[in-house]
Amino acid sequence: MLLALEGIAGAGKSTLRDRLLATAHAEDIPLSHIGQFSWLSHSATRTLIHLRAGHGGDEQEAIEAAAQDLALHSRFNIAVALTEGPVLADRLTLSTACLLALLHRQPVDAYVERLAEQTQARPQLTVLLTTEPDICHDRITRRATERRFTERPEAAARLADLYNEAADAWTKATGLPVLKHACTTHADLEALVDACMEDLHSAGIPTATNKEASR
């Protein structure tokens, strides 16, 4: 099972990711973690780095770079990791589509549809953290790391809207669910962990102990 965590910076993705990994491992579920990009193509990587820095460049080149990287990610990283157990992606298709839409000032739907063509990289469950941008900004200002352009208040507010639009476009294109929930309070975090763990359990994920016994 592939799960994806999506949302703007400061929404709570890292906190939720760490709690899910800890909870799954405590139950002997071999949940692993993977990032947004594969970085396996030099040409695609150059384009993606420019995108992440806020330079849109040629739109078609950007789309093709994103699609190529996702195909490589699916084949050489995600597929391999899934042979060992469920995988948790910290950002994936929706984040890339929203970045493209933000930079090129275009509707996000077409980018979602293009990236959704990579069927092996489709998460069975996507969790979109809808934490308010103001709360996210307050969290980010406490970080020691340098601010990215997507973390500026105006860009973050626009991204929050794009994520909601992308989530709807994703479900329309794939039929797969997106769980939208804020991660503002401890109760929010617990509800999100419970919902994700319920999906892992319902998927019939074997525990690490069971896998060892079957070998």
Steps between C-alpha positions, in 0.01 A plus 500: 500500500622847407389798710581865422506798733433832330461862607682830524814548707422505870174307463628216719621245246828422675329464837238266354762305305712440810199395708381260230843342462532457876148360540537259210837374619360451852246265340769322294365649177804562274394848386777683315536862395578653161536855369333696222756455221731226376790725388605221262511704179761776469294705257175462695681578824635828363150606399346393832764690700418814301129445569558457872698825498205684345612511137222373274691496170342327203167348604515195273857424607394525863205264450713244318770516766243442774342211309838341425613525861173350625533209257853431625389543861219250446718239333823515696401632843132458578451159338810363671400637841148355464644148473603535866180650635284813491659831401434850630581784259572843650357705209445340161286568192272770639792705629671489162181593316438792736857627457458496123166680522639763736800581282324491164176662624286230341212285633635205695264241348702437183820445697326253732358308205841485329681370807217260585583316179780335698265240647763317703564819699137548602456493879208291623445776756605864485482712813475875437576705809281809482654689791435875467785688325533746791565213741745345254685831470532531878652153514742572217630819660627289791718292271871570464506402132498755217157589365397367158291709264200268555510586871432868448148586623359597161638193323392271785144633488482442126648151542239415762228572244685306232531195725124491553441528126766235430342260750164526325666459159691195627187320619323590176788367287581186700199418717737480797419665834654811652455549872490875574565591862677776690792414727469781751440329835613181668151363442539568127828311497351203683201489262731503198722226641194286578357549150826408328561200722144381434575506128825309553319237705213470250752448221608178670860610543711212638705581807877460495461205737252327270725557199793340683287202600387443142852487359 
